[in-house]
Amino acid sequence: HRDLHSFPTRRSSDLGIDTARPMRGAQRLLDMLGSAGMPLALVTADGRANTMAELDALGWRSRFGFLACADDAGEPKPSPHPILDFARGLGLPPSRIAVVGDGHTDESMAIDAGAGLFVRLLS
């Protein structure tokens, strides 16, 4: 059983390496999921350059085997396509995917993709 988990970070409006701060519990959750062998994806409304800078600052770049950013080709979040692409890459139906998010667009994306679980974070 493999699941999708996307875990947001808090940051100030002036996005940069010094502003990336993980939400409380994020590091522990990523450690637990990684130890369990869960493949992780990150789907974000941010651009790829900023997202990569944040992931590098946090030391998280290697944790995510799938990354979908707003400026990538294809339909960005809240389209269900990033989740569908991730599920297809794993050879799983979307109903076997869990989505973790902190907003209504995350929930809409999960529902429209047919994800099996949506967990809302309180940020």
Beta strands, then each sheet from edge to edge (+ up, - down):
strand 1: 9-10
strand 2: 21-22
strand 3: 41-43
strand 4: 66-68
strand 5: 98-101
strand 6: 117-120
sheet 1: 1+ 2-
sheet 2: 3+ 4+
sheet 3: 5+ 6+
end
